[in-house]
Amino acid sequence: MPELPEVETVRKGLEQKIVGKKILKVTVRRDKTIEGVTAREFEEKLQGQSFRSIQRRAKYLFLVMESGLTVIVHLKMSGNFLSHEPSVPLPVHTHVVFSLSDGKELRFKDLRAFGRMTLHNSFEEALKQGTIPKLAPEPLQEAFTLGHFKAKLKKFSSPIKPILLDQTKLVSGVGNIYADESLFLSGISPQRKASSIKPKEAESLFNAIKKVIAESIEAGGTSIRDYVQTDGSIGDYALKLFVYGRKKGNCLVCESPLSYIRLGQRGTHFCPSCQS
């Protein structure tokens, strides 16, 4: 699933490609992708609109129109946007097509079909929808402070990994990849109770989260399966992963065999020797 760095990379790509462009036509090819209004209403209300800005909150994208109309996009497992000439054949799993005033098409492709779009009257209204108001601070926001992080950790007796994945508790935007990597860099086992993490360890984890998110954004995200940037290129952060996706390998630091377990119903990679 695209995490904060991947969604931020998509946001930047869309910002460069579609801001200021007018929507000549919207074609919804899979009605279930649209929520809150019917597919036909979605098409009709967005026709003639122009993109004003592309915003992001954690893993959510906000396509903001000049009129204020705002589309919230959740990429979920495999959603991505690609810009193409209309002459390029549509892939099978293309669910929404925006025909733009520059003669190109912005296509939303989603192999697993979990991605969703909802239409709202304004950006302010969109920010009040669903779980968005409950989101914890993002790693690179000023609101994400060490003091806040340490205080919150003490409140949870469950394993730290699922707590990191819960977007409303400690931090938002961190998913499976970056939770595993942050825990490895800080030397903390994903199975440790959050409340057992000592102040120095908490500071190490706090800094590791900020580090992996910042570096992944710079690298254009992590391409493991479905994620690509808006120009079709892959994210390079996969080249820097220490543990994620390497369940049959050895630790790059101590050379001990890595472990792979299911924790909170999510695959979890770690080094039993380096993490305790």
Salt bridges, closest charged atoms under 4 A:
GLU8 OE1 - ARG11 NE 3.04
GLU8 OE1 - ARG56 NE 2.74
GLU15 OE2 - ARG11 NH1 3.18
ASP31 OD1 - ARG40 NH2 3.76
GLU35 OE2 - ARG116 NE 3.17
GLU43 OE1 - ARG40 NE 2.97
GLU105 OE1 - ARG107 NH2 2.88
GLU125 OE2 - HIS120 ND1 3.54
GLU138 OE1 - ARG56 NH1 2.98
ASP166 OD2 - LYS169 NZ 2.73
ASP180 OD1 - LYS161 NZ 2.79
ASP180 OD2 - HIS269 ND1 2.95
GLU201 OE1 - ARG192 NH2 2.81
GLU215 OE2 - LYS211 NZ 2.77
ASP226 OD2 - ARG112 NE 3.68
